[in-house]
């Protein structure tokens, strides 16, 4: 990053606070109306984003300010910009073979991608201080806790239908989502961020081995001002377990184990209580809390999983001919709903409007080239998170980077068997996490002094 750019101080006045609070409000709101996975609820979310974007443009015009402050923000927006351009080409059909079989669905994808791009732009512009970053983290964790509490309450009350939207939850917690796996995926992403933030609160100074001091530090971590974060994690773990989602649970704890192991090689000065904290999450949350709220039922679902009883693998296999026909260009954004039933060779037990495998669905709709670009963007964001854990001295940024890396690993695992990115709230939360990877890597750090100076890393 340019050294001169690193010295730029981001202003955080009343207007910036209003916009940032508005974005945080959208994060809390977006899963509430059925995961924003209905036309009316998605329209509310898109309207809010566009409204804040217009306010940002007007403010920049009046104050002669830049729409984007740093060069890395432009690099961040390149993949979604390419996606917007490609969706336009599919709709306009100016280039042979690049078109869509369902113009309506592709138009909806174009509008959604445009609004999500604006949201990334606004986040990267108005979340450029540590205090702003904490507000964003609070919004994510509050949103996850609201969903977990609501889903757990409905599941324990065993109501016939939910009191707000009138949906039947059955024996699985769904929160305000229609689909329990979307609920589980959303909680896992929020949990990753909460764990990363809690990790940033741990001490990193090396001291001589002292069992008594270590126990005191451990208790202070669990029963101090960090207690709110720890309780939030417990609440969301309960909701995750009650969702009975196989990959939702397995993916989260696998991501925790993988990134924890990886961070041992990345961190130059790992927190002194890092290992006990990870172990406590497995023992306290998974075994003790999980045994109370039915983790055995999740294990039973995992044990009973078989390809003979599932039809998801058949959907993937039956989608391969479509991929071969449209390998490079795709059939159009959002067109799986239209193109797959036409080529479905047999009747399944349920109606599949999504492939239950995002890798397959993205290749079908956008082609292998566009899918590879988006995949490289995600992997590069993961690499930025790892670089942050290795290079930076700011504890908050390192902890957030850990949580972002966890969230990315979980999402990459979960979307191999489900369609979490087809839920607008899950997609927008994941894009928020990808944006956080760039923020914590490139934003300057300031020490509390009379004349604060930026941390070069």
C-alpha positions as CSV (number, residue, x, y, z in Angstrom):
1,X,0.0,0.0,0.0
2,X,1.2,3.5,-0.8
3,X,2.9,5.1,2.3
4,X,1.3,8.4,1.6
5,X,-2.1,6.8,1.6
6,X,-1.4,5.1,4.9
7,X,-1.1,8.5,6.5
8,X,-4.5,9.7,5.5
9,X,-6.8,10.1,8.5
10,X,-10.4,9.1,8.0
11,X,-12.8,11.6,9.4
12,X,-15.6,10.3,11.7
13,X,-18.0,13.1,12.0
14,X,-21.8,13.1,12.6
15,X,-22.7,12.3,9.0
16,X,-20.2,9.3,9.0
17,X,-21.7,8.1,12.3
18,X,-25.3,8.2,10.9
19,X,-24.3,6.3,7.8
20,X,-22.4,3.7,9.8
21,X,-25.2,3.2,12.2
22,X,-27.6,2.9,9.3
23,X,-25.4,0.1,7.8
24,X,-25.2,-1.6,11.2
25,X,-29.0,-1.3,11.4
26,X,-29.3,-3.0,8.0
27,X,-27.1,-5.9,9.2
28,X,-29.4,-6.4,12.2
29,X,-32.5,-6.1,10.1
30,X,-31.7,-8.2,7.0
31,X,-32.2,-11.7,8.5
32,X,-35.4,-10.7,10.3
33,X,-37.9,-10.7,7.4
34,X,-37.4,-14.3,6.3
35,X,-33.7,-13.8,5.6
36,X,-34.7,-11.1,3.1
37,X,-35.4,-14.0,0.8
38,X,-38.7,-12.8,-0.5
39,X,-39.2,-10.1,-3.1
40,X,-40.8,-7.6,-0.6
41,X,-38.2,-8.1,2.1
42,X,-35.3,-7.9,-0.4
43,X,-36.8,-4.7,-1.8
44,X,-36.7,-3.2,1.7
45,X,-33.1,-4.1,2.1
46,X,-32.1,-2.8,-1.4
47,X,-34.0,0.4,-0.9
48,X,-32.1,1.0,2.4
49,X,-28.7,0.4,0.7
50,X,-29.6,2.7,-2.3
51,X,-30.8,5.4,0.1
52,X,-27.5,5.4,2.0
53,X,-25.5,5.3,-1.3
54,X,-27.3,8.4,-2.6
55,X,-26.6,10.2,0.7
56,X,-22.9,9.3,0.3
57,X,-22.8,10.6,-3.2
58,X,-24.5,13.8,-2.3
59,X,-22.2,14.3,0.7
60,X,-19.1,13.8,-1.5
61,X,-20.4,16.2,-4.1
62,X,-21.2,18.9,-1.6
63,X,-17.9,18.6,0.3
64,X,-15.8,17.8,-2.7
65,X,-14.8,14.5,-1.2
66,X,-13.7,11.2,-2.8
67,X,-16.2,8.4,-3.3
68,X,-13.4,6.0,-2.5
69,X,-10.6,7.1,-0.2
70,X,-8.0,4.3,-0.8
71,X,-6.7,2.4,-3.8
72,X,-7.3,-0.9,-2.1
73,X,-11.1,-0.1,-2.1
74,X,-11.1,0.0,-5.9
75,X,-9.3,-3.4,-5.9
76,X,-11.9,-4.8,-3.5
77,X,-14.7,-3.8,-5.8
78,X,-13.2,-5.3,-9.0
79,X,-14.8,-8.8,-8.8
80,X,-18.3,-7.5,-8.1
81,X,-17.8,-4.9,-10.9
82,X,-16.9,-7.7,-13.3
83,X,-20.0,-9.6,-12.1
84,X,-22.2,-6.6,-12.9
85,X,-20.6,-6.2,-16.3
86,X,-21.1,-9.9,-17.0
87,X,-24.7,-9.9,-16.0
88,X,-25.3,-6.9,-18.3
89,X,-23.7,-8.8,-21.2
90,X,-26.0,-11.8,-20.4
91,X,-29.0,-9.6,-20.6
92,X,-28.0,-7.6,-23.6
93,X,-26.7,-10.6,-25.6
94,X,-24.2,-8.4,-27.5
95,X,-21.6,-11.2,-27.6
96,X,-22.6,-14.6,-29.1
97,X,-23.2,-17.3,-26.5
98,X,-23.3,-14.9,-23.6
99,X,-27.0,-14.6,-22.9
100,X,-29.6,-15.8,-20.4
101,X,-32.5,-18.3,-20.6
102,X,-34.4,-16.3,-18.0
103,X,-34.1,-12.5,-18.4
104,X,-36.3,-11.8,-15.3
105,X,-34.2,-13.8,-12.9
106,X,-31.0,-12.4,-14.4
107,X,-32.4,-8.8,-14.0
108,X,-33.1,-9.6,-10.3
109,X,-29.5,-10.9,-9.9
110,X,-28.2,-7.7,-11.6
111,X,-30.1,-5.5,-9.2
112,X,-29.1,-7.5,-6.2
113,X,-25.5,-7.5,-7.2
114,X,-25.5,-3.8,-7.8
115,X,-27.0,-3.1,-4.3
116,X,-24.5,-5.5,-2.7
117,X,-21.6,-3.7,-4.4
118,X,-22.9,-0.4,-3.0
119,X,-23.0,-1.9,0.4
120,X,-19.4,-3.1,0.1
121,X,-18.4,0.4,-1.0
122,X,-20.2,2.1,1.9
123,X,-18.7,-0.3,4.4
124,X,-15.2,0.2,3.2
125,X,-15.6,4.0,3.2
126,X,-17.3,4.5,6.6
127,X,-15.7,1.7,8.6
128,X,-12.1,3.1,8.7
129,X,-11.5,3.5,12.4
130,X,-11.2,1.0,15.3
131,X,-14.4,2.4,16.9
132,X,-16.3,2.1,13.7
133,X,-15.1,-1.4,13.3
134,X,-16.3,-2.3,16.8
135,X,-19.8,-0.9,16.0
136,X,-19.9,-3.2,12.9
137,X,-18.8,-6.2,15.0
138,X,-21.4,-5.4,17.6
139,X,-24.1,-5.3,14.9
140,X,-23.1,-8.7,13.6
141,X,-23.0,-10.3,17.0
142,X,-26.3,-8.7,18.1
143,X,-27.9,-9.9,14.8
144,X,-26.7,-13.5,15.5
145,X,-27.9,-13.4,19.1
146,X,-31.3,-12.2,18.1
147,X,-31.7,-15.0,15.6
148,X,-30.3,-17.6,18.0
149,X,-32.6,-16.5,20.9
150,X,-35.7,-16.3,18.7
151,X,-35.0,-19.7,17.1
152,X,-34.2,-21.4,20.4
153,X,-37.3,-19.9,22.0
154,X,-39.6,-21.1,19.3
155,X,-38.0,-24.6,19.3
156,X,-38.3,-25.0,23.0
157,X,-41.9,-23.7,23.1
158,X,-42.8,-26.2,20.3
159,X,-45.4,-23.9,18.8
160,X,-47.4,-25.1,15.8
161,X,-46.4,-22.0,13.8
162,X,-44.1,-19.0,14.4
163,X,-45.9,-16.0,15.9
164,X,-44.7,-13.5,13.4
165,X,-44.6,-15.1,9.9
166,X,-46.7,-18.2,10.6
167,X,-44.1,-20.8,9.5
168,X,-43.9,-24.3,10.9
169,X,-40.5,-24.9,12.4
170,X,-40.9,-28.6,13.2
171,X,-38.1,-30.0,15.4
172,X,-35.4,-27.8,14.0
173,X,-34.7,-24.2,15.0
174,X,-34.9,-21.7,12.1
175,X,-35.0,-18.3,13.7
176,X,-36.8,-15.9,11.3
177,X,-35.4,-17.9,8.3
178,X,-37.6,-20.2,6.2
179,X,-34.8,-22.8,5.9
180,X,-32.9,-24.2,8.9
181,X,-29.6,-24.5,7.0
182,X,-29.6,-20.8,6.1
183,X,-30.2,-20.1,9.8
184,X,-27.3,-22.4,10.8
185,X,-25.0,-20.8,8.2
186,X,-25.8,-17.3,9.4
187,X,-25.2,-18.2,13.0
188,X,-21.9,-19.9,12.1
189,X,-20.7,-16.7,10.4
190,X,-21.7,-14.5,13.4
191,X,-20.0,-17.0,15.7
192,X,-16.8,-16.8,13.8
193,X,-16.7,-13.0,14.2
194,X,-17.6,-13.2,17.9
195,X,-14.8,-15.7,18.5
196,X,-12.3,-13.6,16.7
197,X,-13.2,-10.5,18.7
198,X,-13.0,-12.5,21.9
199,X,-9.6,-13.8,20.8
200,X,-8.4,-10.2,20.3
201,X,-9.2,-9.4,24.0
202,X,-6.7,-12.0,25.3
203,X,-3.2,-11.0,26.5
204,X,-0.3,-11.7,24.2
205,X,2.6,-10.9,26.5
206,X,4.8,-13.9,27.3
207,X,5.3,-14.7,31.0
208,X,6.9,-17.6,32.8
209,X,4.7,-20.6,33.4
210,X,2.6,-20.0,36.4
211,X,-0.4,-22.4,36.9
212,X,-2.1,-20.0,39.4
213,X,-1.6,-17.0,37.2
214,X,-2.9,-18.9,34.2
215,X,-6.0,-20.0,36.1
216,X,-6.6,-16.4,37.2
217,X,-6.2,-15.2,33.6
218,X,-8.6,-17.9,32.3
219,X,-11.2,-17.0,34.9
220,X,-10.8,-13.3,34.2
221,X,-11.4,-14.1,30.5
222,X,-14.6,-16.0,31.2
223,X,-16.0,-13.8,34.0
224,X,-15.0,-10.2,33.2
225,X,-16.1,-7.6,30.6
226,X,-15.4,-10.4,28.1
227,X,-18.3,-12.3,29.6
228,X,-20.8,-10.7,27.3
229,X,-18.9,-11.9,24.3
230,X,-18.6,-15.4,25.8
231,X,-22.4,-15.5,26.6
232,X,-23.1,-14.4,23.1
233,X,-21.1,-17.3,21.8
234,X,-22.9,-19.8,24.0
235,X,-26.3,-18.4,22.9
236,X,-25.4,-18.7,19.2
237,X,-23.9,-22.2,19.7
238,X,-27.2,-23.3,21.3
239,X,-29.1,-22.0,18.3
240,X,-26.7,-23.7,15.9
241,X,-27.1,-27.0,17.6
242,X,-30.9,-26.7,17.7
243,X,-30.9,-26.1,13.9
244,X,-29.9,-29.8,13.6
245,X,-27.9,-28.7,10.5
246,X,-25.2,-31.3,9.8
247,X,-22.8,-29.3,7.8
248,X,-23.7,-26.1,9.7
249,X,-22.4,-27.7,12.9
250,X,-19.7,-29.8,11.4
251,X,-18.5,-27.0,9.2
252,X,-18.2,-24.5,12.0
253,X,-16.2,-26.7,14.4
254,X,-14.1,-27.9,11.5
255,X,-13.4,-24.3,10.5
256,X,-12.5,-23.5,14.2
257,X,-10.1,-26.4,14.4
258,X,-8.5,-25.7,11.0
259,X,-7.9,-22.0,11.5
260,X,-6.8,-22.5,15.1
261,X,-4.2,-25.0,13.9
262,X,-3.2,-22.7,11.1
263,X,-2.9,-19.7,13.3
264,X,-0.3,-21.5,15.6
265,X,2.1,-21.3,12.6
266,X,1.0,-17.8,11.6
267,X,0.9,-15.9,14.8
268,X,4.2,-14.5,15.9
269,X,3.0,-13.9,19.4
270,X,-0.2,-16.0,20.0
271,X,-2.4,-15.1,22.9
272,X,-1.4,-16.9,26.1
273,X,-4.8,-18.3,26.6
274,X,-5.5,-19.1,23.0
275,X,-5.4,-22.9,23.3
276,X,-7.5,-23.0,26.5
277,X,-10.1,-20.8,24.9
278,X,-10.4,-23.1,21.8
279,X,-10.6,-26.2,24.1
280,X,-13.3,-24.5,26.2
281,X,-15.4,-23.9,23.1
282,X,-15.2,-27.6,22.3
283,X,-15.7,-28.9,25.8
284,X,-18.0,-26.3,27.4
285,X,-20.1,-25.4,24.3
286,X,-20.1,-28.5,22.2
287,X,-20.1,-31.2,24.8
288,X,-21.8,-29.7,27.9
289,X,-24.2,-27.2,26.4
290,X,-24.7,-29.4,23.3
291,X,-25.7,-32.4,25.5
292,X,-28.3,-30.3,27.2
293,X,-29.8,-29.0,23.9
294,X,-29.6,-32.2,21.9
295,X,-26.2,-32.4,20.1
296,X,-26.8,-36.1,20.0
297,X,-29.6,-35.5,17.5
298,X,-27.1,-33.8,15.2
299,X,-24.8,-36.8,15.6
300,X,-27.7,-39.1,14.7
301,X,-28.4,-37.1,11.6
302,X,-24.7,-37.3,10.6
303,X,-24.6,-41.1,11.2
304,X,-27.8,-41.6,9.2
305,X,-26.6,-39.6,6.2
306,X,-26.3,-41.8,3.2
307,X,-26.1,-41.1,-0.5
308,X,-28.9,-43.6,-1.1
309,X,-31.3,-41.6,1.0
310,X,-30.2,-38.2,-0.4
311,X,-31.0,-36.8,-3.8
312,X,-28.7,-33.8,-3.6
313,X,-25.9,-35.9,-5.2
314,X,-28.2,-36.9,-8.0
315,X,-29.0,-33.2,-8.6
316,X,-25.3,-32.5,-8.9
317,X,-24.8,-35.4,-11.3
318,X,-27.8,-34.5,-13.4
319,X,-26.4,-30.9,-13.6
320,X,-23.2,-32.0,-15.3
321,X,-24.7,-32.0,-18.9
322,X,-25.8,-28.4,-18.4
323,X,-22.3,-27.5,-17.3
324,X,-20.8,-29.2,-20.4
325,X,-23.1,-27.3,-22.7
326,X,-22.4,-23.9,-21.1
327,X,-19.0,-24.3,-19.5
328,X,-17.5,-20.9,-20.2
329,X,-20.5,-18.6,-20.5
330,X,-23.3,-20.1,-18.3
331,X,-27.0,-20.0,-18.8
332,X,-27.6,-16.6,-17.0
333,X,-27.7,-15.3,-13.5
334,X,-30.5,-16.9,-11.4
335,X,-31.4,-19.3,-14.2
336,X,-30.9,-22.6,-12.5
337,X,-34.5,-22.4,-11.4
338,X,-35.5,-22.4,-15.0
339,X,-32.9,-24.5,-16.8
340,X,-32.6,-27.5,-14.5
341,X,-36.3,-28.7,-14.4
342,X,-36.2,-28.7,-18.2
343,X,-33.3,-31.2,-18.3
344,X,-34.1,-33.1,-15.1
345,X,-34.1,-36.7,-16.2
346,X,-36.2,-38.1,-13.3
347,X,-38.6,-37.0,-10.6
348,X,-37.1,-36.4,-7.2
349,X,-38.7,-36.5,-3.8
350,X,-38.7,-32.7,-3.7
351,X,-38.5,-29.7,-6.0
352,X,-35.0,-28.4,-6.5
353,X,-34.9,-24.7,-7.4
354,X,-31.3,-24.7,-6.3
355,X,-28.4,-27.1,-6.9
356,X,-27.6,-27.6,-3.1
357,X,-24.0,-27.0,-4.3
358,X,-23.0,-23.4,-4.9
359,X,-20.0,-24.4,-6.9
360,X,-22.2,-26.3,-9.4
361,X,-24.9,-23.6,-9.5
362,X,-22.4,-20.7,-10.1
363,X,-20.7,-22.6,-12.9
364,X,-24.1,-23.3,-14.5
365,X,-25.3,-19.7,-14.2
366,X,-22.1,-17.7,-14.8
367,X,-19.7,-20.1,-16.4
368,X,-16.3,-21.4,-15.1
369,X,-14.4,-18.1,-15.8
370,X,-16.6,-15.8,-13.8
371,X,-16.9,-18.5,-11.0
372,X,-13.1,-18.7,-10.9
373,X,-12.8,-15.0,-10.6
374,X,-15.2,-14.9,-7.6
375,X,-13.4,-17.9,-6.1
376,X,-10.0,-16.2,-6.4
377,X,-11.5,-13.1,-4.7
378,X,-12.6,-15.2,-1.7
379,X,-9.2,-17.0,-1.5
380,X,-7.3,-13.8,-1.8
381,X,-9.4,-12.3,1.0
382,X,-8.6,-15.4,3.1
383,X,-4.9,-14.8,2.3
384,X,-5.2,-11.2,3.4
385,X,-6.7,-12.4,6.8
386,X,-3.8,-14.7,7.3
387,X,-1.3,-11.9,6.4
388,X,-3.0,-9.7,9.0
389,X,-2.6,-12.3,11.7
390,X,1.1,-12.6,10.8
391,X,2.1,-8.9,10.1
392,X,-0.1,-6.6,12.1
393,X,0.5,-5.6,15.7
394,X,-3.1,-4.4,16.4
395,X,-4.8,-7.0,18.5
396,X,-8.3,-6.1,17.3
397,X,-7.4,-6.4,13.7
398,X,-5.6,-9.7,14.2
399,X,-8.6,-11.1,16.1
400,X,-11.1,-10.0,13.5
401,X,-8.8,-11.5,10.8
402,X,-9.0,-14.8,12.7
403,X,-12.8,-14.7,12.7
404,X,-13.0,-13.8,9.0
405,X,-10.7,-16.7,8.1
406,X,-13.0,-19.0,10.2
407,X,-16.1,-17.7,8.4
408,X,-14.5,-18.2,5.0
409,X,-13.5,-21.8,5.7
410,X,-16.9,-22.5,7.0
411,X,-18.7,-21.0,4.0
412,X,-16.5,-22.9,1.6
413,X,-17.4,-26.1,3.3
414,X,-21.1,-25.4,3.8
415,X,-21.8,-24.3,0.2
416,X,-20.5,-27.7,-1.1
417,X,-23.7,-29.3,0.1
418,X,-26.2,-26.4,0.3
419,X,-27.1,-23.0,-1.2
420,X,-26.4,-20.5,1.5
421,X,-25.3,-17.8,-0.9
422,X,-28.8,-17.8,-2.4
423,X,-30.1,-16.2,0.8
424,X,-29.6,-12.4,0.5
425,X,-28.9,-12.0,4.3
426,X,-26.3,-14.7,4.3
427,X,-24.7,-13.4,1.1
428,X,-24.6,-9.8,2.4
429,X,-23.1,-11.0,5.8
430,X,-20.5,-13.0,3.9
431,X,-19.6,-10.0,1.7
432,X,-19.3,-7.9,4.9
433,X,-16.8,-10.5,6.3
434,X,-14.8,-10.4,3.0
435,X,-14.8,-6.6,3.3
436,X,-13.5,-6.9,6.9
437,X,-10.6,-9.0,5.6
438,X,-9.5,-6.0,3.5
439,X,-10.2,-3.4,6.2
440,X,-8.2,-5.1,8.9
441,X,-5.3,-5.6,6.5
442,X,-5.0,-2.1,5.1
443,X,-6.4,0.3,7.7
444,X,-3.8,2.2,9.7
445,X,-3.6,1.7,13.5
446,X,-3.4,4.5,16.0
447,X,-2.0,4.4,19.5
448,X,-3.5,6.4,22.2
449,X,-1.2,9.5,22.3
450,X,-1.6,13.2,22.2
451,X,-0.4,13.0,18.6
452,X,-1.4,9.5,17.3
453,X,0.8,7.9,14.7
454,X,-0.2,5.1,12.3
455,X,1.2,1.7,12.8
456,X,3.2,0.8,9.6
457,X,1.7,-2.6,9.6
